[in-house]
Amino acid sequence: MSATDPVKLMKQEVGRAAAAKVKSGTIVGLGTGSTTAYAIEFIGDRLKAGEIDNIVGVPTSFQAEVLAAKYNIPLTTLDAIDRMDLAIDGADEVDPNKNLIKGGGAAHTREKIVDSLADCFIVVVDSGKLVDRLGSTFLLPVEVIPMAVTPVMKAIAKLGGQPQLRMGVKKAGPVITDQGNMVIDVKFDQIDNPAELEATLNNIPGVLENGLFVGVADIILVGEVKDNQPSVREF
Ligand SMILES: O=C[C@H](O)[C@H](O)[C@H](O)COP(=O)(O)O
């Protein structure tokens, strides 16, 4: 990836824009993925520069915990708080109604818990993540308890989905989530009713959580780039 890689420029710019919305004395959900990683870095930069202080983060993954430690952002847990002021997180697809597919990094279960508890959930994406209809470019991740992988795949096939077990890269065998579970990625020809599908999938015994986020996001920050100049649009 070159220094002027347009996707990198867009991710950095939305990360910076999201970090700029963090105020002193707030509790912030820290999402997962390459775009949110920039937001965490820029929050750390603002803390270091003294622009903000007294921030506490709630991590959505081991990756977020590691980044928070790297940038000296103190962390807390959901046992210690009732709510968050803000959550910042990426997405794999965003539709015009601000509904999302998440879980490209297998973190969607903890992300849905944290992002749902925030007063304001800000999504940070590059413009390539915008779709007219969810499921058109990205397979839908479903986290499953390991002993239930086969029956869940059969149940998903009966619903019309094409399931595949997510395999590791630079690791033999399946991807294991931060909770010790596996991920089934599902191709649906068409997702007409995301809310209904979200509930139907979660109702299959053995499914922990799927990557459909319906009615959770408040603000979408979209990174765009033209002539190597990045900008951010909000909706
Ligand atoms: O499980 C991972 C998350 O849902 C990520 O937020 C999502 O995959 C987007 O990641 P990235 O910003 O790297 O495209």
Ligand as a Chemical Component Dictionary entry (heavy atoms), coordinates in Angstrom:
data_LIG
# 
_chem_comp.id                   LIG 
_chem_comp.type                 NON-POLYMER 
_chem_comp.pdbx_formal_charge   0 
_chem_comp.three_letter_code    LIG 
# 
loop_
_chem_comp_atom.comp_id 
_chem_comp_atom.atom_id 
_chem_comp_atom.alt_atom_id 
_chem_comp_atom.type_symbol 
_chem_comp_atom.charge 
_chem_comp_atom.model_Cartn_x 
_chem_comp_atom.model_Cartn_y 
_chem_comp_atom.model_Cartn_z 
_chem_comp_atom.pdbx_ordinal 
LIG O1 O1 O 0 -15.146 -7.511 12.910 1  
LIG C1 C1 C 0 -14.706 -6.453 12.498 2  
LIG C2 C2 C 0 -15.441 -5.221 12.380 3  
LIG O2 O2 O 0 -16.819 -5.330 12.233 4  
LIG C3 C3 C 0 -14.838 -4.123 11.523 5  
LIG O3 O3 O 0 -15.279 -2.925 12.077 6  
LIG C4 C4 C 0 -15.232 -4.187 10.060 7  
LIG O4 O4 O 0 -14.868 -5.441 9.531  8  
LIG C5 C5 C 0 -14.580 -3.065 9.234  9  
LIG O5 O5 O 0 -13.189 -3.206 9.269  10 
LIG P1 P1 P 0 -12.229 -2.311 8.381  11 
LIG O6 O6 O 0 -12.325 -0.937 8.891  12 
LIG O7 O7 O 0 -10.865 -2.931 8.570  13 
LIG O8 O8 O 0 -12.690 -2.447 6.959  14 
# 
loop_
_chem_comp_bond.comp_id 
_chem_comp_bond.atom_id_1 
_chem_comp_bond.atom_id_2 
_chem_comp_bond.value_order 
_chem_comp_bond.pdbx_ordinal 
LIG O1 C1 DOUB 1  
LIG C1 C2 SING 2  
LIG C2 O2 SING 3  
LIG C2 C3 SING 4  
LIG C3 O3 SING 5  
LIG C3 C4 SING 6  
LIG C4 O4 SING 7  
LIG C4 C5 SING 8  
LIG C5 O5 SING 9  
LIG O5 P1 SING 10 
LIG P1 O6 DOUB 11 
LIG P1 O7 SING 12 
LIG P1 O8 SING 13 
# 
